[in-house]
Amino acid sequence: MGVPSFYRWLVEKYPKIVNDAVLEEMNVECSTKNPNGTEFDNLYLDMNGIIHPCFHPEDDSTPTTFEEVFNKIYEYIDRLFKIVRPRKLLFLAIDGVAPRAKMNQQRARRFRTAKDTQFAEEMEEKFRKQFEKEGKAVLPKEESQLSDSNVITPGTVFMHILSDKLRTYITCRMSENPAWTNIKVILSDDNVPGEGEHKIMSFIRAQRSSPGYDPNMRHCLYGLDADLIMLALATHEIHFSILREEILAKNSGYGLSIESTTHRADTHSLKSRGWFKERPWQNSSIEAGIELEKSEMCKEEPWIVNKKQKYQFLNVWILREYLALDMKIPTSDKFEYDLERVIDDFIFICFFAGNDFLPHMPTLEIHEGGIDLLMHVYKQEFVNLGGYLVDMQRVQDKKGGYIKLKRVEAFILAVGAFEEKIFSKRTNLREGKLRRILSDHRNSVTKSCKLCFIQKDHEKNQLDDGISSDIVYSYDIANVHRESELSASAIDVDRVQNNTKELKKKLKEYIKDQSDLFKDGFLATDKVKLGSLGWKERYYREKFCAQTLEEIEETRRNVVARYGEGLCWVLLYYYSGVPSWTWFYPYHYGPFASDLKGLTQINLKFQKGLPFKPFDQLMGVLPPRSAHALPISYKELMVDENSNIFDFYPIEFETDTDGKRFLWQGISKLPFIDEGRLLVETRKLESELKVQNCN
């Protein structure tokens, strides 16, 4: 789920839902009593949360071969198995081909990853040349099979080999480990369409509808994505826990938005409750709801997985109790309180704060208390709305009885009433942040350090030109020449290793600085100026190229219609599986909450369609830099200028950072794949495919 700070918000709001997991020594017998106090029946592994950390770990144990990655994955699974100790079932789910609605997000991520990686490699080469001119010997770049994390996509050779390796691993464990002997093990690999977590949920739904199902079954699901929490709630299973690594604040700053980071990090302020504090509504006015704890203003602090790999259980049954208390609707003779329907409504309203299938709505940010606001409006307006927003017992209703669109529209328009104040507050905070940065910069630039600043700036410019700064020769030049004449065998190994660490550190800091658009007081553009007079018209002109008032209104209606379809699509996806493999939201930007008028007019019927074939999905999500992961004939479609679909794969593309501070917050404005054009070309090539030996 595209709600990167949801987990942190949830844990801070309801701290008792988590408890630390106990991990005994690896040589302890797994068939013994679970030290965590709960005997779990089933363990489900969303393998995406395992593959990525093993492919590009945060620590220094960076693998260079597929085999090293596989070994790390085996150790990872063993560790999780040791914690949970399932007694009946182990389900390993690898992402298969995703619905088209998700592919657009995957495409944006992978193109951005390729762009960031290319920049990092270019800068590393410049730093290496600089170190060479300084006479600082460093270790050569290691040859690696893992230079492109985009191979973690269904249909690649890496994923095919991984599936084979996991089958061998499972067979070995079941024959040698007593704890594996009496359980059922299911591997759903990338050949099975669907995202891993949703394949798990489909399995649980099927089990629940089976005769003789035990309602006291105890489930544990491992994964790092926030949507796992929502999916667990959506099962309405009482005995459900989410296992994941403990998340810590990262004080070292920001890096590039490489995809590895997006899979392992949450972005949220450690202390902030946001603008909408936990209980601002009980005895205060609406104005009080927009009060911000100034000392904790909108910090965009990254979160990283604890390198010591401490684990936590998030206990869904306790979360359900919290929601029962916190989402208590006003008593009325007209409505019967139904916790299961309240939970379904909670899941639905959280879609407005973000998800993986629709672009972010500008109105709501979790670190500003967006979900707190949604919950407040829901409780305050419940009676006026006429009751619950969704009825998931009618999920199979072909006429759309599972959602009450008139109520949804009234609800989100009530949220939209806060937009002006939200945007005004956001603008004031942004300007205040910039003023503080400028003030700090002026105070730090004293007479004694001005020269240092100029030198550093000059050195940076020289580096950008690929030339070593003259400053690097300000120390013992003769010593540099003497060291450069030494043979490689005579160079001190420790010194080389230290130089290499220094290079990596400088590279990381340089990339971090380049990703900060406020660096040295530089303010990125803010063309829309949300909250200022005319902001809504500017938004549609800048983001949707609508010029006249008539065009703006027509665009708004189209955007709202597609966004409303998307809300229904996501809801069905969470509760009954993929409603359409081919549907997707055809814009890069979302509407405002106050624009969601006319939802009752949207189309609630989806054409099921078929999932893409693996190579077709690769063509739909991979950038040209990752063309090596495709069969040769498919690769040519991507890189040959004469290809009929060459325009799908731009090397350079616009990243919209308007109003943003960090590059990784930008929106990659890539052309959407035309499915018809793509499939016409790929169908011509299928007969040319040959079986390849991947071993």
FITORKOL-887626 format. One line per 3 residues: number of its first residue (from 1); their letters; for each residue y negated, z, x of C-alpha. Coordinates in pm, 1 decimal. Layout:
BEGIN
NUM = a = Y:Z:X; ...
! end
This chain:
BEGIN
1 = mgv = 0.0:0.0:0.0; -340.4:-95.1:135.2; -476.0:258.0:117.9
4 = psf = -486.6:355.6:486.1; -634.6:701.7:427.7; -436.0:791.2:117.8
7 = yrw = -174.9:1001.8:297.6; -437.8:1207.8:479.3; -639.1:1255.4:159.8
10 = lve = -328.5:1366.3:-28.2; -216.1:1616.8:234.0; -563.0:1770.0:263.1
13 = kyp = -602.2:1796.4:-113.3; -251.9:1933.9:-173.3; -149.9:2099.8:154.6
16 = kiv = 165.0:2264.1:18.3; 336.0:1931.2:-42.8; 430.5:1899.7:325.5
19 = nda = 641.6:2110.9:552.9; 750.3:2057.3:910.4; 1095.1:1914.2:965.3
22 = vle = 1342.3:2087.2:1194.1; 1502.3:1863.8:1456.1; 1785.3:2031.6:1643.7
25 = emn = 1920.6:1911.8:1975.9; 2073.5:1567.9:1952.0; 2416.7:1694.7:2052.4
28 = vec = 2438.4:1924.5:1746.9; 2703.0:1814.4:1496.7; 2535.0:1637.7:1199.2
31 = stk = 2807.4:1738.0:957.5; 2695.4:2102.0:976.9; 2449.1:2262.5:734.7
34 = npn = 2103.5:2107.4:730.9; 1857.2:2344.2:908.4; 1575.0:2216.7:683.7
37 = gte = 1720.4:2405.4:388.9; 1790.1:2098.5:173.3; 2111.1:1902.2:157.8
40 = fdn = 2015.5:1541.3:94.0; 2252.7:1299.3:-73.1; 2082.2:972.0:16.1
43 = lyl = 1865.0:862.7:306.8; 1666.0:539.5:278.1; 1501.7:386.6:585.2
46 = dmn = 1210.4:147.3:552.0; 1290.8:-23.3:880.2; 941.6:-164.3:923.2
49 = gii = 827.9:188.1:1013.6; 1095.1:197.2:1284.9; 1088.8:-155.0:1429.7
52 = hpc = 716.1:-162.7:1503.7; 693.2:173.2:1687.1; 994.8:73.0:1897.2
55 = fhp = 851.9:-272.4:1972.0; 513.7:-140.8:2087.8; 528.7:239.4:2133.1
58 = edd = 216.9:449.1:2187.4; 355.2:618.5:2496.1; 408.1:466.6:2841.3
61 = stp = 769.2:367.3:2779.3; 676.9:11.7:2687.6; 989.3:-204.7:2658.7
64 = ttf = 998.3:-557.6:2798.7; 1321.4:-692.7:2648.9; 1474.8:-720.3:2305.5
67 = eev = 1767.5:-510.1:2422.1; 1538.2:-221.9:2514.6; 1381.9:-241.0:2167.6
70 = fnk = 1723.7:-234.7:2003.6; 1824.1:72.5:2202.7; 1503.8:247.2:2095.6
73 = iye = 1578.9:159.0:1733.8; 1929.3:308.0:1762.2; 1782.2:629.7:1904.1
76 = yid = 1519.8:636.3:1631.0; 1778.6:604.3:1353.2; 1997.3:868.0:1518.0
79 = rlf = 1701.6:1105.9:1526.6; 1617.5:1053.1:1159.0; 1983.3:1086.6:1063.9
82 = kiv = 1996.9:1413.0:1258.0; 1701.0:1551.1:1058.1; 1810.9:1443.6:709.9
85 = rpr = 2192.7:1443.9:739.6; 2270.4:1241.1:425.3; 2599.8:1329.3:255.6
88 = kll = 2657.3:1018.3:44.3; 2445.7:715.9:139.6; 2240.1:561.9:419.3
91 = fla = 2034.8:258.1:314.7; 1859.4:52.3:585.0; 1607.7:-195.9:442.9
94 = idg = 1442.7:-462.7:657.9; 1160.5:-668.8:515.0; 1273.8:-1002.9:380.5
97 = vap = 1053.1:-1283.1:254.5; 762.0:-1125.7:68.8; 598.5:-1237.7:-256.7
100 = rak = 312.7:-1480.0:-211.4; 64.9:-1207.3:-310.0; 167.9:-1010.5:2.7
103 = mnq = 193.3:-1314.7:229.4; -183.9:-1362.9:223.7; -232.5:-1015.7:370.3
106 = qra = 42.2:-1080.1:626.7; -124.9:-1405.8:723.6; -461.2:-1236.7:778.5
109 = rrf = -301.1:-962.2:988.2; -103.8:-1197.2:1207.8; -394.6:-1432.4:1270.9
112 = rta = -610.5:-1133.9:1360.0; -338.8:-997.9:1586.7; -317.9:-1330.1:1770.6
115 = kdt = -695.1:-1343.5:1814.2; -716.1:-986.9:1942.3; -421.1:-1032.7:2176.7
118 = qfa = -573.5:-1346.3:2326.9; -900.6:-1161.8:2387.2; -716.8:-869.4:2547.8
121 = eem = -523.2:-1102.6:2778.6; -838.1:-1287.2:2884.5; -1016.3:-962.8:2963.9
124 = eek = -716.9:-827.9:3154.5; -720.5:-1138.9:3371.0; -1089.6:-1087.0:3447.5
127 = frk = -1032.7:-722.4:3535.4; -745.6:-821.7:3763.2; -971.1:-1066.4:3946.3
130 = qfe = -1236.2:-798.1:3978.9; -983.9:-549.2:4120.2; -856.9:-814.8:4358.8
133 = keg = -1208.1:-872.6:4495.1; -1250.7:-498.7:4533.7; -931.6:-486.5:4738.3
136 = kav = -751.3:-277.4:4479.2; -391.4:-386.0:4460.8; -230.4:-358.5:4118.5
139 = lpk = 116.1:-420.6:3985.4; 177.7:-776.5:3868.2; 204.1:-846.5:3496.9
142 = ees = 559.2:-793.0:3381.3; 748.9:-1074.4:3223.2; 829.5:-966.9:2870.3
145 = qls = 1007.6:-1094.4:2563.5; 773.6:-876.8:2361.6; 438.4:-1043.1:2422.6
148 = dsn = 407.7:-1141.0:2056.1; 468.1:-877.7:1788.5; 443.2:-1149.7:1523.3
151 = vit = 812.0:-1220.5:1584.2; 872.2:-917.5:1360.9; 870.6:-1153.1:1064.4
154 = pgt = 1169.2:-1270.6:855.5; 1331.3:-1586.6:986.0; 1263.8:-1546.2:1358.5
157 = vfm = 1528.6:-1531.3:1630.0; 1432.0:-1170.5:1700.5; 1500.6:-1064.9:1342.4
160 = hil = 1829.8:-1255.1:1335.6; 1951.5:-1083.6:1651.7; 1830.2:-746.3:1523.5
163 = sdk = 2042.4:-784.1:1209.4; 2351.7:-857.7:1415.9; 2280.4:-565.6:1648.4
166 = lrt = 2234.0:-324.7:1357.7; 2568.2:-427.7:1208.0; 2737.0:-356.0:1539.0
169 = yit = 2551.1:-23.7:1567.1; 2655.6:80.8:1213.8; 3017.7:-12.2:1276.9
172 = crm = 3016.4:190.2:1596.7; 2863.5:497.8:1432.0; 3101.2:485.9:1136.5
175 = sen = 3403.1:470.5:1365.0; 3289.3:733.1:1617.4; 3056.1:979.7:1443.7
178 = paw = 3218.5:1219.5:1190.0; 2891.2:1255.0:998.4; 2895.2:879.8:926.8
181 = tni = 3260.2:862.7:830.3; 3238.8:974.8:468.0; 2912.1:809.5:364.0
184 = kvi = 2832.1:463.1:237.0; 2603.3:256.2:460.1; 2406.8:-40.2:325.0
187 = lsd = 2206.3:-280.0:541.5; 1968.6:-510.6:358.1; 1838.3:-738.0:631.8
190 = dnv = 1566.7:-1003.3:642.2; 1794.3:-1257.9:474.3; 1752.0:-1066.8:146.2
193 = pge = 1411.7:-1150.2:-10.0; 1167.3:-870.2:-75.7; 980.9:-598.7:111.4
196 = geh = 1201.9:-321.8:245.8; 1057.9:-40.2:36.5; 1084.2:-243.7:-282.6
199 = kim = 1446.1:-332.8:-210.4; 1508.7:40.3:-183.1; 1335.4:104.3:-515.2
202 = sfi = 1534.9:-171.5:-684.7; 1851.3:-2.8:-562.9; 1739.6:337.8:-696.5
205 = raq = 1646.3:189.2:-1034.9; 1986.6:20.8:-1056.2; 2161.1:349.0:-973.5
208 = rss = 1959.9:539.4:-1235.1; 2071.5:296.8:-1504.4; 2438.4:319.4:-1401.0
211 = pgy = 2684.4:524.3:-1611.1; 2752.5:868.1:-1470.0; 2438.8:879.6:-1253.8
214 = dpn = 2367.6:1232.7:-1129.0; 2005.3:1326.7:-1217.5; 2019.6:1598.4:-951.7
217 = mrh = 2070.2:1344.6:-672.7; 1856.2:1439.1:-372.7; 1674.8:1147.1:-210.2
220 = cly = 1488.5:1119.1:120.3; 1290.9:809.1:213.6; 1157.1:745.2:563.2
223 = gld = 854.7:524.5:620.5; 489.9:519.3:726.0; 332.6:316.7:445.2
226 = adl = 127.8:502.0:184.8; 285.0:307.1:-99.7; 615.2:489.4:-40.0
229 = iml = 458.4:796.6:-198.9; 353.9:598.7:-504.7; 692.9:431.7:-528.0
232 = ala = 868.7:768.4:-504.4; 650.5:901.9:-787.0; 723.3:589.6:-989.6
235 = the = 1098.7:657.2:-984.0; 1037.6:984.3:-1174.6; 1316.1:1135.5:-967.5
238 = ihf = 1261.6:1509.2:-932.0; 1442.2:1566.7:-603.3; 1262.0:1323.2:-374.3
241 = sil = 1112.8:1371.5:-27.5; 924.4:1137.5:206.8; 992.2:1183.4:578.4
244 = ree = 737.2:1059.4:829.4; 579.5:1148.7:1160.7; 304.6:1405.2:1168.0
247 = ila = -38.4:1241.8:1186.7; -301.6:1375.3:1425.7; -667.7:1294.7:1480.1
250 = kns = -732.3:1062.8:1768.9; -1038.4:1157.1:1968.9; -1022.2:880.4:2220.4
253 = gyg = -1196.8:627.4:1998.2; -1104.6:294.3:1857.2; -903.2:1.0:1973.4
256 = lsi = -855.9:-350.2:1849.7; -698.4:-397.4:1510.6; -373.1:-517.8:1657.9
259 = est = -104.1:-518.3:1387.0; 86.1:-245.0:1566.0; -202.1:-11.5:1492.6
262 = thr = -210.9:-99.3:1126.1; 152.5:-1.2:1087.0; 117.2:331.5:1262.9
265 = adt = -228.0:462.8:1190.8; -430.8:599.5:903.6; -810.3:599.8:907.1
268 = hsl = -975.9:905.6:757.0; -1196.4:1198.6:838.5; -1009.3:1510.8:935.8
271 = ksr = -1229.5:1757.8:750.7; -1425.9:1556.3:497.7; -1348.9:1592.3:130.4
274 = gwf = -1579.1:1297.6:76.9; -1877.1:1276.2:-153.0; -1676.9:1389.6:-453.0
277 = ker = -1560.6:1734.0:-349.5; -1246.3:1892.7:-481.2; -1408.9:2057.7:-785.2
280 = pwq = -1764.6:1924.9:-810.3; -1750.5:1863.9:-1182.3; -1679.1:2205.6:-1330.5
283 = nss = -2030.9:2347.9:-1331.3; -2257.1:2084.0:-1184.7; -2427.7:1763.9:-1287.0
286 = iea = -2329.2:1408.4:-1201.2; -2580.5:1420.9:-917.2; -2377.4:1700.4:-760.0
289 = gie = -2081.1:1470.0:-750.5; -2251.7:1251.7:-496.9; -2332.7:1533.9:-259.2
292 = lek = -2193.6:1475.9:86.5; -2101.9:1740.0:336.4; -2355.4:1616.5:588.2
295 = sem = -2178.1:1761.5:887.7; -1871.7:1559.6:798.8; -2033.7:1233.9:690.1
298 = cke = -1805.1:937.1:656.4; -1639.0:975.2:993.6; -1408.4:683.2:1055.6
301 = epw = -1169.4:875.9:1275.5; -846.2:697.6:1358.9; -517.5:871.2:1309.3
304 = ivn = -216.6:824.6:1529.4; 143.9:925.1:1511.7; 201.9:1240.7:1712.7
307 = kkq = 349.3:1124.0:2042.2; 577.3:1428.3:2050.4; 725.8:1289.8:1730.8
310 = kyq = 702.0:1593.1:1511.1; 816.6:1511.7:1161.2; 709.6:1627.6:818.1
313 = fln = 865.5:1620.0:474.7; 635.8:1534.8:186.4; 805.6:1688.9:-114.7
316 = vwi = 741.6:1479.1:-422.9; 850.3:1751.4:-666.5; 569.3:1976.2:-540.2
319 = lre = 323.4:1687.2:-561.7; 428.7:1640.6:-923.8; 342.1:2006.7:-991.8
322 = yla = 0.5:1963.9:-830.6; -68.4:1655.1:-1040.1; 42.6:1839.3:-1353.8
325 = ldm = -230.5:2095.6:-1284.9; -500.3:1868.0:-1145.7; -461.7:1588.2:-1403.0
328 = kip = -456.7:1821.2:-1702.0; -615.6:1630.8:-1987.8; -822.9:1803.2:-2258.8
331 = tsd = -611.6:1948.5:-2535.5; -623.9:1746.5:-2856.5; -423.7:1710.2:-3172.9
334 = kfe = -424.2:1335.1:-3117.9; -241.8:1337.6:-2784.6; 75.5:1498.7:-2663.6
337 = ydl = 65.2:1590.2:-2296.5; 331.6:1391.7:-2112.3; 350.4:1455.0:-1737.2
340 = erv = 552.2:1139.2:-1672.8; 282.9:925.1:-1834.7; 9.3:1113.6:-1648.6
343 = idd = 189.2:1034.6:-1322.6; 215.1:668.4:-1419.5; -157.8:664.5:-1496.3
346 = fif = -232.8:833.2:-1162.8; -36.8:565.2:-977.8; -221.0:293.5:-1167.9
349 = icf = -574.7:425.0:-1114.4; -505.1:457.9:-741.7; -461.1:78.0:-733.3
352 = fag = -838.9:56.6:-770.3; -878.0:238.5:-437.0; -669.1:-23.5:-257.6
355 = ndf = -332.3:-194.3:-240.1; -156.2:-461.2:-35.2; -202.6:-741.3:-286.8
358 = lph = -567.2:-736.1:-388.4; -876.0:-719.6:-164.6; -1061.6:-393.8:-147.4
361 = mpt = -1304.1:-319.1:-431.8; -1647.4:-249.5:-272.3; -1713.5:42.7:-505.4
364 = lei = -1450.1:291.2:-392.1; -1366.8:439.8:-52.6; -1115.4:721.5:-19.7
367 = heg = -1306.2:897.7:258.0; -1603.9:907.4:20.3; -1390.8:1079.7:-243.3
370 = gid = -1306.6:765.2:-439.9; -976.3:893.3:-578.5; -1135.9:1225.7:-668.7
373 = llm = -1389.1:1028.7:-870.9; -1117.0:824.1:-1040.9; -932.4:1142.4:-1135.8
376 = hvy = -1249.4:1304.9:-1268.4; -1342.9:1007.7:-1485.7; -985.9:983.6:-1614.3
379 = kqe = -982.1:1345.4:-1730.9; -1336.7:1340.2:-1864.2; -1295.8:1016.1:-2058.0
382 = fvn = -932.5:1049.1:-2166.1; -1006.6:1129.3:-2530.7; -1278.4:862.9:-2551.5
385 = lgg = -1043.1:606.1:-2400.6; -793.1:665.1:-2676.9; -506.2:792.2:-2462.8
388 = ylv = -292.7:685.7:-2168.8; -368.2:369.5:-1973.6; -10.7:249.2:-1921.1
391 = dmq = 324.5:291.8:-2093.6; 593.5:207.0:-1841.4; 875.3:270.7:-2086.7
394 = rvq = 769.5:-66.9:-2223.9; 775.6:-235.5:-1883.7; 998.9:-513.6:-2015.3
397 = dkk = 765.7:-594.9:-2304.0; 684.6:-965.6:-2271.8; 362.1:-918.7:-2469.9
400 = ggy = 216.0:-673.9:-2219.0; 268.4:-352.7:-2412.1; 306.5:-168.6:-2080.0
403 = ikl = -71.6:-167.8:-2023.4; -361.8:-88.3:-2254.2; -625.7:-325.7:-2121.2
406 = krv = -899.7:-213.9:-2358.3; -861.0:142.1:-2229.6; -840.2:24.4:-1869.0
409 = eaf = -1164.4:-167.9:-1909.4; -1343.2:131.0:-2061.3; -1209.9:353.8:-1782.0
412 = ila = -1316.7:137.8:-1488.8; -1658.3:65.9:-1642.4; -1708.6:443.3:-1663.9
415 = vga = -1631.9:457.2:-1291.3; -1873.6:167.4:-1237.2; -2155.1:376.9:-1381.0
418 = fee = -2161.4:558.9:-1045.2; -2201.7:243.8:-834.2; -2576.9:249.7:-783.6
421 = kif = -2569.2:606.2:-653.3; -2262.1:541.9:-439.5; -2419.2:238.9:-270.4
424 = skr = -2752.7:412.1:-227.7; -2587.0:711.2:-63.6; -2376.6:482.7:155.3
427 = tnl = -2686.6:293.2:272.2; -2872.2:613.7:353.5; -2578.9:741.3:556.7
430 = reg = -2547.8:412.1:743.5; -2915.5:413.2:832.4; -2898.4:778.9:933.6
433 = klr = -2601.5:708.0:1157.4; -2788.0:425.5:1327.2; -3095.9:642.4:1379.0
436 = ril = -2883.6:910.4:1543.6; -2718.7:655.7:1771.1; -3057.0:519.9:1876.6
439 = sdh = -3194.4:870.2:1925.9; -2895.9:976.9:2133.9; -2929.6:661.7:2339.5
442 = rns = -3299.6:720.3:2408.9; -3241.0:1083.0:2502.8; -2960.8:994.2:2740.0
445 = vtk = -3151.2:723.4:2921.3; -3351.3:942.7:3155.1; -3532.2:821.1:3460.4
448 = sck = -3243.5:915.0:3684.7; -2983.5:716.9:3491.9; -3182.3:408.4:3398.2
451 = lcf = -3074.5:235.9:3715.4; -2713.5:330.5:3643.4; -2739.8:178.2:3296.5
454 = iqk = -2887.0:-142.6:3435.2; -2614.4:-165.1:3694.9; -2341.0:-108.4:3437.5
457 = dhe = -2495.2:-366.5:3208.0; -2520.9:-613.7:3494.7; -2162.3:-544.1:3592.5
460 = knq = -2054.1:-606.5:3233.1; -2237.7:-941.0:3228.4; -2078.2:-1038.9:3555.5
463 = ldd = -1740.5:-948.2:3412.0; -1807.0:-1160.6:3104.4; -1876.7:-1451.7:3340.3
466 = gis = -1556.3:-1389.2:3526.3; -1746.5:-1282.5:3840.5; -1708.1:-952.2:4016.7
469 = sdi = -2030.4:-753.7:4027.2; -2208.0:-701.0:4356.9; -2195.0:-330.4:4279.5
472 = vys = -1826.2:-321.2:4358.6; -1920.2:-384.9:4719.7; -2155.3:-87.1:4738.0
475 = ydi = -1890.9:120.0:4910.2; -1713.6:64.5:5243.2; -1685.0:-316.9:5257.2
478 = anv = -1505.4:-308.8:5588.3; -1240.7:-87.9:5434.3; -1194.9:-339.8:5152.7
481 = hre = -1137.5:-618.5:5402.5; -890.7:-408.3:5597.3; -693.3:-324.0:5281.9
484 = sel = -690.4:-685.6:5164.7; -528.2:-787.4:5491.2; -241.7:-546.1:5450.5
487 = sas = 89.7:-689.5:5346.9; 226.1:-596.1:5007.1; 501.7:-393.3:5165.9
490 = aid = 252.2:-173.3:5347.1; 42.4:-84.5:5045.9; 94.5:266.5:4925.5
493 = vdr = 303.2:260.1:4607.5; 120.0:552.7:4449.4; -214.3:387.2:4511.6
496 = vqn = -97.7:66.4:4346.7; 26.6:256.4:4045.7; -298.9:451.3:4021.4
499 = ntk = -498.6:129.2:4048.2; -288.8:-20.7:3770.5; -350.8:281.8:3549.5
502 = elk = -721.7:256.9:3624.8; -721.2:-110.4:3529.3; -546.4:-40.4:3200.9
505 = kkl = -784.3:243.5:3125.1; -1091.8:30.7:3194.0; -949.2:-253.6:2989.1
508 = key = -879.9:-24.7:2695.8; -1230.0:124.3:2709.9; -1390.6:-218.3:2734.2
511 = ikd = -1200.2:-347.9:2431.8; -1285.2:-32.1:2240.6; -1654.2:-75.7:2318.0
514 = qsd = -1647.0:-439.5:2212.6; -1495.2:-348.3:1877.0; -1781.7:-108.8:1797.0
517 = lfk = -2063.9:-310.7:1639.9; -2301.9:-15.1:1671.5; -2249.2:-7.7:2047.6
520 = dgf = -2571.7:84.0:2228.1; -2757.2:91.1:1897.6; -2666.2:-262.7:1793.4
523 = lat = -2656.5:-292.6:1414.7; -2435.3:-557.0:1262.1; -2577.0:-767.8:983.5
526 = dkv = -2588.9:-639.5:627.2; -2683.2:-938.2:413.5; -2577.3:-792.5:78.9
529 = klg = -2750.5:-454.2:115.6; -2552.2:-284.7:-158.2; -2769.1:-55.5:-365.9
532 = slg = -3093.1:-242.4:-296.6; -3259.6:-442.3:-572.9; -3059.0:-759.5:-642.6
535 = wke = -2746.0:-645.8:-456.7; -2499.5:-781.2:-711.5; -2647.8:-1131.5:-711.1
538 = ryy = -2659.0:-1130.9:-330.0; -2292.9:-1028.8:-320.4; -2178.0:-1326.0:-525.6
541 = rek = -2404.7:-1563.2:-332.9; -2291.5:-1445.4:9.5; -1922.4:-1386.5:-62.0
544 = fca = -1845.8:-1647.4:-329.1; -2113.7:-1912.4:-259.5; -2239.0:-1892.0:-618.4
547 = qtl = -2608.2:-1983.5:-625.3; -2747.1:-1996.4:-977.3; -2719.4:-1719.9:-1234.4
550 = eei = -2484.9:-1941.7:-1435.7; -2259.2:-1993.2:-1134.8; -2264.3:-1622.0:-1060.5
553 = eet = -2157.3:-1534.2:-1414.5; -1883.8:-1798.6:-1415.3; -1759.8:-1673.8:-1078.0
556 = rrn = -1762.9:-1314.6:-1200.7; -1549.5:-1405.3:-1501.6; -1299.3:-1593.4:-1286.1
559 = vva = -1280.1:-1315.2:-1028.2; -1233.4:-1050.1:-1297.3; -961.8:-1254.7:-1468.4
562 = ryg = -765.3:-1300.0:-1146.3; -820.8:-936.6:-1045.2; -699.4:-816.6:-1384.4
565 = egl = -389.9:-1032.3:-1347.3; -342.8:-874.4:-1007.6; -354.5:-520.9:-1146.0
568 = cwv = -81.7:-610.8:-1395.3; 119.3:-787.2:-1124.0; 107.9:-481.7:-896.0
571 = lly = 200.7:-247.2:-1180.5; 505.6:-454.5:-1272.4; 599.2:-489.4:-906.5
574 = yys = 608.7:-112.4:-865.7; 815.0:-46.3:-1176.1; 1047.1:-340.4:-1232.8
577 = gvp = 1046.1:-572.5:-933.3; 864.7:-896.2:-851.4; 705.4:-1039.7:-1169.8
580 = swt = 618.6:-1365.1:-991.9; 702.1:-1482.6:-642.6; 425.1:-1742.3:-644.4
583 = wfy = 123.8:-1558.1:-794.4; -158.3:-1452.9:-562.3; -523.9:-1351.9:-584.6
586 = pyh = -721.3:-1659.7:-472.3; -1032.4:-1489.2:-328.0; -1113.5:-1297.1:-10.4
589 = ygp = -1323.1:-1038.2:-193.7; -1283.3:-812.2:-494.9; -1520.4:-746.6:-786.4
592 = fas = -1732.7:-441.3:-848.6; -1606.4:-175.7:-1087.4; -1903.4:-246.5:-1314.4
595 = dlk = -1802.1:-614.0:-1331.4; -1458.0:-558.8:-1484.9; -1558.7:-668.0:-1832.4
598 = glt = -1333.0:-886.8:-2042.6; -997.3:-758.8:-1916.3; -849.2:-793.5:-2262.8
601 = qin = -875.4:-1172.2:-2224.9; -651.3:-1201.8:-1921.2; -310.0:-1367.4:-1916.2
604 = lkf = -23.8:-1116.5:-1900.6; 250.6:-1374.7:-1857.2; 379.4:-1452.4:-1508.9
607 = qkg = 600.2:-1740.3:-1401.3; 884.4:-1586.7:-1200.3; 928.5:-1874.7:-956.9
610 = lpf = 1130.7:-1849.7:-638.2; 1065.9:-1681.2:-302.4; 981.1:-1894.1:-1.1
613 = kpf = 1258.1:-1978.8:238.5; 1225.2:-1787.1:568.1; 1092.1:-2082.1:770.1
616 = dql = 848.3:-2165.1:491.4; 717.7:-1808.6:500.0; 680.1:-1831.2:877.2
619 = mgv = 474.1:-2143.6:825.8; 270.9:-1952.2:569.7; 186.3:-1644.5:778.3
622 = lpp = 208.8:-1726.4:1150.2; -88.1:-1843.7:1359.4; -58.1:-2132.0:1611.3
625 = rsa = -24.4:-1880.7:1895.9; 307.2:-1770.5:1742.5; 439.6:-2124.3:1688.9
628 = hal = 706.7:-2052.5:1951.8; 887.3:-1844.7:1687.4; 953.2:-2157.8:1481.1
631 = pis = 1200.1:-2444.9:1523.2; 1042.7:-2723.0:1730.9; 991.2:-2964.4:1440.6
634 = yke = 817.3:-2693.2:1234.8; 604.7:-2601.2:1534.0; 467.7:-2954.8:1546.6
637 = lmv = 340.7:-2921.9:1189.7; 132.5:-2629.8:1307.9; -7.2:-2756.4:1640.5
640 = den = -14.0:-3136.6:1610.4; -359.8:-3259.8:1509.3; -196.2:-3544.2:1318.1
643 = sni = -3.1:-3301.8:1098.0; -79.4:-3326.4:727.0; -123.2:-2948.2:711.7
646 = fdf = -297.8:-2894.8:1045.5; -598.6:-2751.3:858.1; -390.1:-2447.6:755.7
649 = ypi = -386.4:-2321.3:1116.1; -736.0:-2279.4:1261.7; -765.1:-2141.3:1612.5
652 = efe = -1112.1:-2010.1:1537.0; -1197.9:-1856.6:1202.5; -1476.8:-1645.1:1059.6
655 = tdt = -1438.2:-1268.8:1052.6; -1684.6:-1123.3:806.7; -1819.4:-795.9:947.6
658 = dgk = -2122.7:-789.9:720.6; -2212.5:-426.1:665.6; -1924.3:-303.2:885.8
661 = rfl = -1931.6:-96.8:1200.0; -1602.0:-197.3:1360.3; -1449.1:-539.2:1413.7
664 = wqg = -1115.9:-426.9:1270.9; -1290.5:-362.0:938.6; -1384.5:-728.3:910.5
667 = isk = -1232.9:-973.8:663.1; -1055.9:-1274.9:812.9; -1169.5:-1572.8:607.2
670 = lpf = -867.5:-1796.9:649.0; -790.7:-2092.4:422.6; -527.0:-2007.6:162.4
673 = ide = -199.5:-2193.4:200.9; -150.1:-2474.6:-51.0; 212.2:-2414.0:-144.2
676 = grl = 267.9:-2767.3:-271.7; 138.0:-2934.7:43.9; 332.0:-2696.4:267.0
679 = lve = 667.2:-2741.1:92.5; 635.0:-3120.4:86.0; 613.7:-3119.8:465.5
682 = trk = 881.0:-2858.4:534.0; 1133.5:-3021.0:299.7; 1119.7:-3331.0:519.1
685 = les = 1238.4:-3124.1:815.2; 1523.9:-2920.4:667.4; 1780.1:-3190.6:740.8
688 = elk = 1683.7:-3175.1:1109.9; 1768.7:-2807.1:1147.0; 2059.5:-2722.0:1372.9
691 = vqn = 2258.5:-2408.2:1429.6; 2128.4:-2230.3:1737.7; 2315.2:-1980.2:1952.4
694 = cn = 2082.6:-1680.4:1974.0; 2293.6:-1471.0:2210.0
! end
